[in-house]
């Protein structure tokens, strides 16, 4: 059996309880060494086989899984964050299906939520934004044309932009071309929830300047949107005294 496990945002104690238990009982762990916190490997058994996938091809990863299956061993494929977001897991699953190898997924905390915790943000403030767009700039891997930064910026929703720290000048240009004002609040969060975490509030037009000032060139998430300033938002109706729910009747009359 192969388990695809999300390692979480970085801090070793932000893996799920289920993910931790799977690491403890794994016979083989194939981990994304370039991004996963190595402290997570402390959960492994002493005789567990450890393989760094940063050094491997897809074919080699699948070969390790197949070998473990033939030996009736349990494999954990440890991905950074949540495997469903930029995890390249589907291609692995398809290969396992061809080989008749069973697999399951265990979710993890994605970087955008670690970044929000670093700044105590709520992405979905009433009256400001009720949507969170998770995307990235096109780089060595293309992005579909219909998913351009400009097209998403037009919504003025909260945005979490992955894998784009090395292209911040271009990112700012595209965000403003799509409709964000240059002074729209933005943030750069480096290695969210790791001990070396850094988080900086800036604006769309000062993204590149802020990153350069603090020497940030990679492993950072860019956040964009008015929710970052957490001003001029509406309070949730859910807790309003004049609002009834399935569990609580209104305690005051709504003001007219």
C-alpha angles and dihedrals in degrees: 000000000000122000121198103209129190110226093202129232098314113284109105092229093055094076112105119261088244091052092049092050091050090052090051094056099037120119092195128028121191106189135184095245096187093063113012118096105250090217088076089069088067086078090064125101117259093249096043116128111238123201126180107219092198085080096045140079123227090257091054093048092052091046090057091049092048092050091050091049091052088053091049092245130148115241128200117198101201115204129181119257110343115343092224093065114071089326100129088222101135093069090053092048092051091054091049090052090054088054094046093243117150120229141176136194129233114194125230138194110274123223095251090064092046088051091050090052091051089059098029090240133168108204095195106057114167111252092016108058135338095183138068118206115203111196145128141217119264111261131145085336114055126235120219110263092237089059097060120149088243093057092050094044089058089071093060088216125142111282133200109194118197132194095013107102093112093056103048098133090054090043092055090048092052095044092054092043088056094053111275114129114240089244093054109131115260137168140203117211117189118203095343113220094004117120089253094052117149125186127186131182115216138136134270091260095048099049096107093041092051093048092048092048091056098037095245113156104150146000092054136119124221119217123194134183146075090274087076090068091047092208134130093015127143121248116249114267089215093080099032113127091229094051123095124210136176088271104035135038120220111273097195138033116258112254115244 
